[in-house]
Amino acid sequence: MIDYGELVGDDRVHGSLHTSPEVFDDEMDRIFTKGWAFVGHESEVARPGDWVTRRLGRESVILVRDRTGSVQVLANRCSHRGTALCWEAKGHASSFQCNYHAWTFALDGALRSVPYPGGFQKDKADLGLDRAGRVDGYRGFVFANLDGSAGPLADHLGAGGAGLIDRLCDLSPTGTISLAAGWIGHKVQSNWKLWPESDNDGYHLYWVHASMVDTTDTYYEDAVLGGETGNRSLAVDWGTAMSSSTFAPAIGRSWRGSARPGPRLPPIARPWRRRSASIEPVSCCGTGHRTLSSFPTCSSAR
């Protein structure tokens, strides 16, 4: 039994949390199998037959929209010999066929055909793909609980997590977001916890993301480099793997973006500013830039 109380202090954590195989195995079971994990966004599988592959802990899964329009989270392995079904990151199909023995599965995971079926006595209904025990979503964000033992997704998100997703979606003039245009992914060779830890670290921006800081005249120097006693930046742990960070000289005023008036935009970005000038900015609580982290996501690296 791992005593996390001994490993996690108020101002530091023990290095074994990032290197111990026992800790890693416990995380894979308690967080990625028995808990809720973010899988993807509904806009990534907009049409029936659209699919993407993701990893939930050690498990490769297929996020797919079936013929009825429902979103499914299926195991990315044939129920016969465990061969992977989808080898690419995304695609469109009317069914999934194993390239080893040509077993074919419907978009909802049901087994549809088996070549030379005479040697199989089991009913096809018992040989479908494994699927997540529970699948639920909030404002287009799809979550899965692999073994089905977790409580409701609303309890996992809580008021804090739901509120942060609301805030993100409500920044859009339509109240919805779309990932149909694609997104940038990073493959990090490290323990999976180092990514959310870095995502909530504002100290490194000035050097690691110098081009971004250079492009927009932000509050970064006032909020971070000005010292902890001279600003009111805020980091909040909302529980159940939800956190937010706001980098700002002050909290409590109307928020209209991370940039100061008159940002220094390079020539390539100026047309975007003209096109977006007619969109009324959204007013939120706080002054500065806030980031939302919803973990765990699709990762299993130690």
ZADO-1210 file (C-alpha; in nm, 4 decimals, padded with zeros to 6 digits):
<atoms>
<atom x="00.0000" y="00.0000" z="00.0000" code="MET" pos="1"/>
<atom x="00.1491" y="00.3334" z="-00.1079" code="ILE" pos="2"/>
<atom x="00.1393" y="00.6044" z="00.1587" code="ASP" pos="3"/>
<atom x="00.0911" y="00.9167" z="-00.0526" code="TYR" pos="4"/>
<atom x="00.0691" y="01.1279" z="00.2593" code="GLY" pos="5"/>
<atom x="00.4361" y="01.0569" z="00.3194" code="GLU" pos="6"/>
<atom x="00.5300" y="01.1380" z="-00.0399" code="LEU" pos="7"/>
<atom x="00.3385" y="01.4625" z="-00.0912" code="VAL" pos="8"/>
<atom x="00.4173" y="01.7672" z="00.1209" code="GLY" pos="9"/>
<atom x="00.2886" y="02.1224" z="00.1236" code="ASP" pos="10"/>
<atom x="00.5875" y="02.2526" z="-00.0714" code="ASP" pos="11"/>
<atom x="00.7429" y="01.9472" z="-00.2370" code="ARG" pos="12"/>
<atom x="00.6813" y="01.5954" z="-00.3633" code="VAL" pos="13"/>
<atom x="00.9054" y="01.2895" z="-00.3430" code="HIS" pos="14"/>
<atom x="01.0873" y="01.2033" z="-00.6658" code="GLY" pos="15"/>
<atom x="00.9577" y="00.8452" z="-00.6544" code="SER" pos="16"/>
<atom x="00.6143" y="00.9740" z="-00.7603" code="LEU" pos="17"/>
<atom x="00.7648" y="01.0189" z="-01.1064" code="HIS" pos="18"/>
<atom x="00.9806" y="00.7053" z="-01.1195" code="THR" pos="19"/>
<atom x="00.8214" y="00.4298" z="-00.9109" code="SER" pos="20"/>
<atom x="00.6666" y="00.1437" z="-01.1142" code="PRO" pos="21"/>
<atom x="00.4304" y="00.0772" z="-00.8211" code="GLU" pos="22"/>
<atom x="00.3032" y="00.4354" z="-00.8238" code="VAL" pos="23"/>
<atom x="00.2627" y="00.4229" z="-01.2008" code="PHE" pos="24"/>
<atom x="00.0634" y="00.0989" z="-01.1887" code="ASP" pos="25"/>
<atom x="-00.1587" y="00.2431" z="-00.9157" code="ASP" pos="26"/>
<atom x="-00.2249" y="00.5539" z="-01.1253" code="GLU" pos="27"/>
<atom x="-00.3102" y="00.3506" z="-01.4338" code="MET" pos="28"/>
<atom x="-00.5670" y="00.1559" z="-01.2320" code="ASP" pos="29"/>
<atom x="-00.7182" y="00.4209" z="-01.0042" code="ARG" pos="30"/>
<atom x="-00.7120" y="00.7163" z="-01.2450" code="ILE" pos="31"/>
<atom x="-00.7305" y="00.5833" z="-01.6005" code="PHE" pos="32"/>
<atom x="-00.9318" y="00.2636" z="-01.5458" code="THR" pos="33"/>
<atom x="-01.1564" y="00.3343" z="-01.2467" code="LYS" pos="34"/>
<atom x="-01.1880" y="00.7102" z="-01.2953" code="GLY" pos="35"/>
<atom x="-01.3134" y="00.9474" z="-01.5629" code="TRP" pos="36"/>
<atom x="-01.0622" y="01.0432" z="-01.8343" code="ALA" pos="37"/>
<atom x="-01.0971" y="01.2969" z="-02.1133" code="PHE" pos="38"/>
<atom x="-01.1053" y="01.1300" z="-02.4560" code="VAL" pos="39"/>
<atom x="-01.1780" y="01.3949" z="-02.7171" code="GLY" pos="40"/>
<atom x="-01.4296" y="01.6422" z="-02.8534" code="HIS" pos="41"/>
<atom x="-01.7499" y="01.5620" z="-03.0414" code="GLU" pos="42"/>
<atom x="-01.6457" y="01.7881" z="-03.3300" code="SER" pos="43"/>
<atom x="-01.3587" y="01.5495" z="-03.4063" code="GLU" pos="44"/>
<atom x="-01.6133" y="01.2820" z="-03.5031" code="VAL" pos="45"/>
<atom x="-01.8785" y="01.5034" z="-03.6580" code="ALA" pos="46"/>
<atom x="-02.0255" y="01.2489" z="-03.9042" code="ARG" pos="47"/>
<atom x="-02.1272" y="00.8853" z="-03.8584" code="PRO" pos="48"/>
<atom x="-01.8186" y="00.6817" z="-03.9437" code="GLY" pos="49"/>
<atom x="-01.5675" y="00.9467" z="-03.8307" code="ASP" pos="50"/>
<atom x="-01.3171" y="00.8075" z="-03.5812" code="TRP" pos="51"/>
<atom x="-01.0006" y="00.9040" z="-03.3938" code="VAL" pos="52"/>
<atom x="-00.7665" y="00.6906" z="-03.1851" code="THR" pos="53"/>
<atom x="-00.6555" y="00.7914" z="-02.8360" code="ARG" pos="54"/>
<atom x="-00.4788" y="00.6380" z="-02.5373" code="ARG" pos="55"/>
<atom x="-00.6377" y="00.6203" z="-02.1952" code="LEU" pos="56"/>
<atom x="-00.3534" y="00.5151" z="-01.9700" code="GLY" pos="57"/>
<atom x="-00.2201" y="00.1964" z="-02.1273" code="ARG" pos="58"/>
<atom x="-00.5356" y="00.1364" z="-02.3310" code="GLU" pos="59"/>
<atom x="-00.5687" y="00.2320" z="-02.6981" code="SER" pos="60"/>
<atom x="-00.9291" y="00.3295" z="-02.7746" code="VAL" pos="61"/>
<atom x="-01.1367" y="00.4391" z="-03.0723" code="ILE" pos="62"/>
<atom x="-01.3644" y="00.7406" z="-03.0365" code="LEU" pos="63"/>
<atom x="-01.6242" y="00.6968" z="-03.3122" code="VAL" pos="64"/>
<atom x="-01.9674" y="00.8224" z="-03.4086" code="ARG" pos="65"/>
<atom x="-02.1913" y="00.5279" z="-03.4971" code="ASP" pos="66"/>
<atom x="-02.4739" y="00.5088" z="-03.7503" code="ARG" pos="67"/>
<atom x="-02.7302" y="00.6324" z="-03.4974" code="THR" pos="68"/>
<atom x="-02.5245" y="00.9429" z="-03.4252" code="GLY" pos="69"/>
<atom x="-02.4123" y="00.8246" z="-03.0808" code="SER" pos="70"/>
<atom x="-02.0497" y="00.8612" z="-02.9758" code="VAL" pos="71"/>
<atom x="-01.8804" y="00.5345" z="-02.8760" code="GLN" pos="72"/>
<atom x="-01.5492" y="00.4625" z="-02.7019" code="VAL" pos="73"/>
<atom x="-01.4286" y="00.1179" z="-02.8132" code="LEU" pos="74"/>
<atom x="-01.1168" y="-00.0864" z="-02.7439" code="ALA" pos="75"/>
<atom x="-00.8769" y="-00.0559" z="-03.0368" code="ASN" pos="76"/>
<atom x="-00.8121" y="-00.4293" z="-03.0519" code="ARG" pos="77"/>
<atom x="-00.9878" y="-00.7202" z="-03.2174" code="CYS" pos="78"/>
<atom x="-01.1825" y="-00.9376" z="-02.9766" code="SER" pos="79"/>
<atom x="-01.0362" y="-01.2471" z="-03.1440" code="HIS" pos="80"/>
<atom x="-00.6557" y="-01.2197" z="-03.1004" code="ARG" pos="81"/>
<atom x="-00.6109" y="-00.8611" z="-02.9801" code="GLY" pos="82"/>
<atom x="-00.4721" y="-00.7175" z="-03.3051" code="THR" pos="83"/>
<atom x="-00.5043" y="-00.3396" z="-03.3384" code="ALA" pos="84"/>
<atom x="-00.7912" y="-00.2338" z="-03.5638" code="LEU" pos="85"/>
<atom x="-00.7040" y="00.1301" z="-03.6386" code="CYS" pos="86"/>
<atom x="-00.3398" y="00.2151" z="-03.7052" code="TRP" pos="87"/>
<atom x="-00.3814" y="00.5825" z="-03.7917" code="GLU" pos="88"/>
<atom x="-00.4708" y="00.8814" z="-03.5755" code="ALA" pos="89"/>
<atom x="-00.8061" y="00.9404" z="-03.7470" code="LYS" pos="90"/>
<atom x="-01.0202" y="00.8314" z="-04.0379" code="GLY" pos="91"/>
<atom x="-01.3668" y="00.7536" z="-04.1728" code="HIS" pos="92"/>
<atom x="-01.5125" y="00.4044" z="-04.2155" code="ALA" pos="93"/>
<atom x="-01.8392" y="00.2155" z="-04.2441" code="SER" pos="94"/>
<atom x="-01.7000" y="-00.0644" z="-04.0240" code="SER" pos="95"/>
<atom x="-01.3782" y="-00.1860" z="-03.8610" code="PHE" pos="96"/>
<atom x="-01.2037" y="-00.4922" z="-04.0053" code="GLN" pos="97"/>
<atom x="-00.9090" y="-00.6691" z="-03.8446" code="CYS" pos="98"/>
<atom x="-00.6230" y="-00.7117" z="-04.0909" code="ASN" pos="99"/>
<atom x="-00.5188" y="-01.0439" z="-03.9331" code="TYR" pos="100"/>
<atom x="-00.8275" y="-01.2673" z="-03.9736" code="HIS" pos="101"/>
<atom x="-01.0753" y="-01.0209" z="-04.1279" code="ALA" pos="102"/>
<atom x="-01.3210" y="-01.0168" z="-03.8410" code="TRP" pos="103"/>
<atom x="-01.5470" y="-00.7199" z="-03.9088" code="THR" pos="104"/>
<atom x="-01.7153" y="-00.4989" z="-03.6494" code="PHE" pos="105"/>
<atom x="-01.9898" y="-00.2396" z="-03.6758" code="ALA" pos="106"/>
<atom x="-01.9309" y="00.1191" z="-03.5678" code="LEU" pos="107"/>
<atom x="-02.0942" y="00.0419" z="-03.2335" code="ASP" pos="108"/>
<atom x="-01.8484" y="-00.2437" z="-03.1726" code="GLY" pos="109"/>
<atom x="-02.0833" y="-00.5339" z="-03.2518" code="ALA" pos="110"/>
<atom x="-01.9286" y="-00.8293" z="-03.4385" code="LEU" pos="111"/>
<atom x="-02.0802" y="-00.8481" z="-03.7875" code="ARG" pos="112"/>
<atom x="-01.8898" y="-01.1170" z="-03.9789" code="SER" pos="113"/>
<atom x="-01.6344" y="-01.3951" z="-03.9253" code="VAL" pos="114"/>
<atom x="-01.4699" y="-01.5801" z="-04.2170" code="PRO" pos="115"/>
<atom x="-01.5116" y="-01.9593" z="-04.1935" code="TYR" pos="116"/>
<atom x="-01.7214" y="-01.9384" z="-03.8765" code="PRO" pos="117"/>
<atom x="-01.7736" y="-02.3147" z="-03.8400" code="GLY" pos="118"/>
<atom x="-01.5175" y="-02.3509" z="-03.5619" code="GLY" pos="119"/>
<atom x="-01.6725" y="-02.0853" z="-03.3405" code="PHE" pos="120"/>
<atom x="-01.9583" y="-02.1913" z="-03.1152" code="GLN" pos="121"/>
<atom x="-02.0095" y="-01.8607" z="-02.9349" code="LYS" pos="122"/>
<atom x="-02.2840" y="-01.6205" z="-03.0310" code="ASP" pos="123"/>
<atom x="-02.1602" y="-01.3152" z="-03.2236" code="LYS" pos="124"/>
<atom x="-02.3348" y="-01.0985" z="-02.9650" code="ALA" pos="125"/>
<atom x="-02.0773" y="-01.2172" z="-02.7099" code="ASP" pos="126"/>
<atom x="-01.7758" y="-01.1400" z="-02.9298" code="LEU" pos="127"/>
<atom x="-01.8078" y="-00.7671" z="-02.9874" code="GLY" pos="128"/>
<atom x="-01.5358" y="-00.5167" z="-02.9084" code="LEU" pos="129"/>
<atom x="-01.4744" y="-00.4200" z="-02.5494" code="ASP" pos="130"/>
<atom x="-01.6117" y="-00.0764" z="-02.4804" code="ARG" pos="131"/>
<atom x="-01.5819" y="00.1809" z="-02.2057" code="ALA" pos="132"/>
<atom x="-01.8106" y="00.1009" z="-01.9147" code="GLY" pos="133"/>
<atom x="-01.9433" y="00.4560" z="-01.9100" code="ARG" pos="134"/>
<atom x="-01.9249" y="00.7384" z="-02.1653" code="VAL" pos="135"/>
<atom x="-02.0562" y="01.0872" z="-02.0983" code="ASP" pos="136"/>
<atom x="-01.9898" y="01.4397" z="-02.2137" code="GLY" pos="137"/>
<atom x="-02.0187" y="01.8013" z="-02.1195" code="TYR" pos="138"/>
<atom x="-02.0545" y="02.0776" z="-02.3805" code="ARG" pos="139"/>
<atom x="-01.8937" y="01.8617" z="-02.6475" code="GLY" pos="140"/>
<atom x="-01.6090" y="01.7259" z="-02.4327" code="PHE" pos="141"/>
<atom x="-01.6249" y="01.3454" z="-02.4210" code="VAL" pos="142"/>
<atom x="-01.5115" y="01.1530" z="-02.1121" code="PHE" pos="143"/>
<atom x="-01.4905" y="00.7792" z="-02.0529" code="ALA" pos="144"/>
<atom x="-01.4709" y="00.5558" z="-01.7470" code="ASN" pos="145"/>
<atom x="-01.3217" y="00.2298" z="-01.8696" code="LEU" pos="146"/>
<atom x="-01.4457" y="-00.0115" z="-01.6044" code="ASP" pos="147"/>
<atom x="-01.7794" y="00.1622" z="-01.5415" code="GLY" pos="148"/>
<atom x="-01.7310" y="00.1897" z="-01.1658" code="SER" pos="149"/>
<atom x="-01.6980" y="00.5668" z="-01.1363" code="ALA" pos="150"/>
<atom x="-01.9821" y="00.7893" z="-01.0202" code="GLY" pos="151"/>
<atom x="-02.1554" y="01.0429" z="-01.2441" code="PRO" pos="152"/>
<atom x="-01.9387" y="01.2651" z="-01.4630" code="LEU" pos="153"/>
<atom x="-02.1013" y="01.5696" z="-01.3014" code="ALA" pos="154"/>
<atom x="-01.9555" y="01.4631" z="-00.9669" code="ASP" pos="155"/>
<atom x="-01.6117" y="01.4208" z="-01.1220" code="HIS" pos="156"/>
<atom x="-01.6180" y="01.7647" z="-01.2835" code="LEU" pos="157"/>
<atom x="-01.7783" y="01.9407" z="-00.9903" code="GLY" pos="158"/>
<atom x="-01.8829" y="02.3037" z="-01.0046" code="ALA" pos="159"/>
<atom x="-01.5222" y="02.4118" z="-01.0588" code="GLY" pos="160"/>
<atom x="-01.4487" y="02.1841" z="-01.3551" code="GLY" pos="161"/>
<atom x="-01.7823" y="02.2480" z="-01.5258" code="ALA" pos="162"/>
<atom x="-01.7401" y="02.6202" z="-01.4706" code="GLY" pos="163"/>
<atom x="-01.3985" y="02.6222" z="-01.6376" code="LEU" pos="164"/>
<atom x="-01.5326" y="02.4351" z="-01.9409" code="ILE" pos="165"/>
<atom x="-01.8268" y="02.6784" z="-01.9490" code="ASP" pos="166"/>
<atom x="-01.5855" y="02.9677" z="-01.9452" code="ARG" pos="167"/>
<atom x="-01.3854" y="02.8244" z="-02.2345" code="LEU" pos="168"/>
<atom x="-01.6938" y="02.7568" z="-02.4488" code="CYS" pos="169"/>
<atom x="-01.8563" y="03.0886" z="-02.3669" code="ASP" pos="170"/>
<atom x="-01.5571" y="03.2756" z="-02.5045" code="LEU" pos="171"/>
<atom x="-01.6868" y="03.1652" z="-02.8462" code="SER" pos="172"/>
<atom x="-01.9549" y="03.3919" z="-03.0000" code="PRO" pos="173"/>
<atom x="-02.1615" y="03.0766" z="-03.0672" code="THR" pos="174"/>
<atom x="-02.1072" y="02.9185" z="-02.7265" code="GLY" pos="175"/>
<atom x="-01.9465" y="02.6134" z="-02.8874" code="THR" pos="176"/>
<atom x="-01.5989" y="02.5187" z="-03.0030" code="ILE" pos="177"/>
<atom x="-01.4806" y="02.2965" z="-03.2867" code="SER" pos="178"/>
<atom x="-01.1615" y="02.0992" z="-03.3344" code="LEU" pos="179"/>
<atom x="-01.2478" y="02.0126" z="-03.6942" code="ALA" pos="180"/>
<atom x="-00.9527" y="02.2172" z="-03.8212" code="ALA" pos="181"/>
<atom x="-00.7145" y="02.0023" z="-03.6178" code="GLY" pos="182"/>
<atom x="-00.4894" y="02.0802" z="-03.3269" code="TRP" pos="183"/>
<atom x="-00.1247" y="02.0635" z="-03.2292" code="ILE" pos="184"/>
<atom x="-00.0136" y="01.7640" z="-03.0250" code="GLY" pos="185"/>
<atom x="00.3090" y="01.7177" z="-02.8328" code="HIS" pos="186"/>
<atom x="00.4738" y="01.3849" z="-02.7591" code="LYS" pos="187"/>
<atom x="00.6599" y="01.4171" z="-02.4308" code="VAL" pos="188"/>
<atom x="00.9032" y="01.1481" z="-02.3174" code="GLN" pos="189"/>
<atom x="00.8463" y="01.1774" z="-01.9449" code="SER" pos="190"/>
<atom x="00.6194" y="01.0697" z="-01.6665" code="ASN" pos="191"/>
<atom x="00.2664" y="01.1736" z="-01.7623" code="TRP" pos="192"/>
<atom x="00.2273" y="01.4041" z="-01.4594" code="LYS" pos="193"/>
<atom x="00.5067" y="01.6362" z="-01.5737" code="LEU" pos="194"/>
<atom x="00.2902" y="01.7682" z="-01.8582" code="TRP" pos="195"/>
<atom x="00.0038" y="01.9071" z="-01.6457" code="PRO" pos="196"/>
<atom x="00.2618" y="02.0300" z="-01.3963" code="GLU" pos="197"/>
<atom x="00.4372" y="02.2303" z="-01.6696" code="SER" pos="198"/>
<atom x="00.1038" y="02.3503" z="-01.8063" code="ASP" pos="199"/>
<atom x="00.0323" y="02.5191" z="-01.4746" code="ASN" pos="200"/>
<atom x="00.3809" y="02.6694" z="-01.4456" code="ASP" pos="201"/>
<atom x="00.3895" y="03.0336" z="-01.5518" code="GLY" pos="202"/>
<atom x="00.7512" y="03.0908" z="-01.4614" code="TYR" pos="203"/>
<atom x="00.8997" y="02.9416" z="-01.7797" code="HIS" pos="204"/>
<atom x="00.7024" y="03.1361" z="-02.0433" code="LEU" pos="205"/>
<atom x="00.9478" y="03.4218" z="-02.0903" code="TYR" pos="206"/>
<atom x="01.2210" y="03.1824" z="-02.2051" code="TRP" pos="207"/>
<atom x="01.0571" y="02.8678" z="-02.3414" code="VAL" pos="208"/>
<atom x="00.7781" y="03.0564" z="-02.5234" code="HIS" pos="209"/>
<atom x="00.9723" y="03.3746" z="-02.6007" code="ALA" pos="210"/>
<atom x="00.8160" y="03.4203" z="-02.9452" code="SER" pos="211"/>
<atom x="00.4645" y="03.4205" z="-02.7969" code="MET" pos="212"/>
<atom x="00.5596" y="03.6722" z="-02.5284" code="VAL" pos="213"/>
<atom x="00.7270" y="03.8839" z="-02.7969" code="ASP" pos="214"/>
<atom x="00.4195" y="03.8800" z="-03.0214" code="THR" pos="215"/>
<atom x="00.1689" y="04.0187" z="-02.7713" code="THR" pos="216"/>
<atom x="00.2241" y="04.2870" z="-02.5100" code="ASP" pos="217"/>
<atom x="00.1044" y="04.0828" z="-02.2143" code="THR" pos="218"/>
<atom x="00.0912" y="04.1284" z="-01.8386" code="TYR" pos="219"/>
<atom x="00.3582" y="03.8620" z="-01.7976" code="TYR" pos="220"/>
<atom x="00.6345" y="04.0824" z="-01.6597" code="GLU" pos="221"/>
<atom x="00.3990" y="04.2511" z="-01.4126" code="ASP" pos="222"/>
<atom x="00.2350" y="03.9278" z="-01.3031" code="ALA" pos="223"/>
<atom x="00.5257" y="03.6853" z="-01.2851" code="VAL" pos="224"/>
<atom x="00.8561" y="03.8688" z="-01.2935" code="LEU" pos="225"/>
<atom x="00.7324" y="04.1382" z="-01.0554" code="GLY" pos="226"/>
<atom x="00.7577" y="03.9075" z="-00.7556" code="GLY" pos="227"/>
<atom x="00.5027" y="03.7149" z="-00.5536" code="GLU" pos="228"/>
<atom x="00.4295" y="04.0009" z="-00.3136" code="THR" pos="229"/>
<atom x="00.3555" y="04.2550" z="-00.5851" code="GLY" pos="230"/>
<atom x="00.0772" y="04.0825" z="-00.7796" code="ASN" pos="231"/>
<atom x="-00.2404" y="03.8866" z="-00.7239" code="ARG" pos="232"/>
<atom x="-00.2016" y="03.6042" z="-00.9737" code="SER" pos="233"/>
<atom x="-00.4080" y="03.3044" z="-00.8811" code="LEU" pos="234"/>
<atom x="-00.3737" y="02.9264" z="-00.9100" code="ALA" pos="235"/>
<atom x="-00.6682" y="02.7119" z="-00.8034" code="VAL" pos="236"/>
<atom x="-00.6930" y="02.3362" z="-00.7527" code="ASP" pos="237"/>
<atom x="-01.0598" y="02.2575" z="-00.8167" code="TRP" pos="238"/>
<atom x="-01.0188" y="01.8921" z="-00.7222" code="GLY" pos="239"/>
<atom x="-01.0750" y="01.5796" z="-00.9352" code="THR" pos="240"/>
<atom x="-00.7849" y="01.6731" z="-01.1657" code="ALA" pos="241"/>
<atom x="-00.9170" y="02.0200" z="-01.2488" code="MET" pos="242"/>
<atom x="-00.6994" y="02.3251" z="-01.2026" code="SER" pos="243"/>
<atom x="-00.6743" y="02.6791" z="-01.3355" code="SER" pos="244"/>
<atom x="-00.4139" y="02.9514" z="-01.3284" code="SER" pos="245"/>
<atom x="-00.4572" y="03.3233" z="-01.3879" code="THR" pos="246"/>
<atom x="-00.1535" y="03.5411" z="-01.4513" code="PHE" pos="247"/>
<atom x="-00.2468" y="03.8992" z="-01.3774" code="ALA" pos="248"/>
<atom x="-00.1432" y="04.2028" z="-01.1707" code="PRO" pos="249"/>
<atom x="-00.4897" y="04.2032" z="-01.0121" code="ALA" pos="250"/>
<atom x="-00.7930" y="03.9783" z="-00.9798" code="ILE" pos="251"/>
<atom x="-01.1505" y="04.0994" z="-00.9730" code="GLY" pos="252"/>
<atom x="-01.1847" y="04.3391" z="-01.2647" code="ARG" pos="253"/>
<atom x="-01.3457" y="04.2740" z="-01.5994" code="SER" pos="254"/>
<atom x="-01.1308" y="04.0456" z="-01.8165" code="TRP" pos="255"/>
<atom x="-01.1050" y="04.1008" z="-02.1918" code="ARG" pos="256"/>
<atom x="-00.8009" y="03.8970" z="-02.2849" code="GLY" pos="257"/>
<atom x="-00.4417" y="03.8501" z="-02.1865" code="SER" pos="258"/>
<atom x="-00.3014" y="04.1293" z="-02.4005" code="ALA" pos="259"/>
<atom x="-00.2787" y="04.4951" z="-02.3099" code="ARG" pos="260"/>
<atom x="-00.4473" y="04.7526" z="-02.5374" code="PRO" pos="261"/>
<atom x="-00.2640" y="04.7838" z="-02.8667" code="GLY" pos="262"/>
<atom x="-00.0702" y="04.4553" z="-02.8800" code="PRO" pos="263"/>
<atom x="00.2375" y="04.4397" z="-03.0995" code="ARG" pos="264"/>
<atom x="00.1118" y="04.2078" z="-03.3698" code="LEU" pos="265"/>
<atom x="00.3441" y="04.0950" z="-03.6491" code="PRO" pos="266"/>
<atom x="00.2267" y="04.1697" z="-04.0069" code="PRO" pos="267"/>
<atom x="00.0999" y="03.8136" z="-04.0578" code="ILE" pos="268"/>
<atom x="-00.1403" y="03.8500" z="-03.7629" code="ALA" pos="269"/>
<atom x="-00.2839" y="04.1937" z="-03.8473" code="ARG" pos="270"/>
<atom x="-00.5457" y="04.0674" z="-04.0981" code="PRO" pos="271"/>
<atom x="-00.6828" y="03.8414" z="-03.8241" code="TRP" pos="272"/>
<atom x="-00.7208" y="04.1431" z="-03.5951" code="ARG" pos="273"/>
<atom x="-00.9183" y="04.3271" z="-03.8635" code="ARG" pos="274"/>
<atom x="-01.1445" y="04.0267" z="-03.9266" code="ARG" pos="275"/>
<atom x="-01.2117" y="03.9779" z="-03.5574" code="SER" pos="276"/>
<atom x="-01.2695" y="04.3449" z="-03.4757" code="ALA" pos="277"/>
<atom x="-01.6466" y="04.3053" z="-03.5114" code="SER" pos="278"/>
<atom x="-01.6644" y="04.0286" z="-03.2501" code="ILE" pos="279"/>
<atom x="-01.7526" y="04.1697" z="-02.9126" code="GLU" pos="280"/>
<atom x="-01.5121" y="04.0493" z="-02.6440" code="PRO" pos="281"/>
<atom x="-01.6420" y="03.8390" z="-02.3590" code="VAL" pos="282"/>
<atom x="-01.6226" y="03.9833" z="-02.0106" code="SER" pos="283"/>
<atom x="-01.5155" y="03.7452" z="-01.7350" code="CYS" pos="284"/>
<atom x="-01.3912" y="03.7654" z="-01.3793" code="CYS" pos="285"/>
<atom x="-01.0272" y="03.8564" z="-01.3409" code="GLY" pos="286"/>
<atom x="-00.7661" y="04.0422" z="-01.5382" code="THR" pos="287"/>
<atom x="-00.5070" y="03.8361" z="-01.7197" code="GLY" pos="288"/>
<atom x="-00.4639" y="03.5064" z="-01.8964" code="HIS" pos="289"/>
<atom x="-00.6220" y="03.1910" z="-01.7575" code="ARG" pos="290"/>
<atom x="-00.5376" y="02.8390" z="-01.8597" code="THR" pos="291"/>
<atom x="-00.7543" y="02.5340" z="-01.8005" code="LEU" pos="292"/>
<atom x="-00.6121" y="02.1893" z="-01.7381" code="SER" pos="293"/>
<atom x="-00.8336" y="01.8825" z="-01.7444" code="SER" pos="294"/>
<atom x="-00.6290" y="01.5753" z="-01.6632" code="PHE" pos="295"/>
<atom x="-00.5910" y="01.2882" z="-01.7075" code="PRO" pos="296"/>
<atom x="-00.5835" y="01.3011" z="-02.0840" code="THR" pos="297"/>
<atom x="-00.4570" y="01.0445" z="-02.3278" code="CYS" pos="298"/>
<atom x="-00.1137" y="00.9516" z="-02.1988" code="SER" pos="299"/>
<atom x="00.0621" y="00.6622" z="-02.0351" code="SER" pos="300"/>
<atom x="00.4340" y="00.7412" z="-02.0502" code="ALA" pos="301"/>
<atom x="00.6304" y="00.6957" z="-01.7327" code="ARG" pos="302"/>
</atoms>
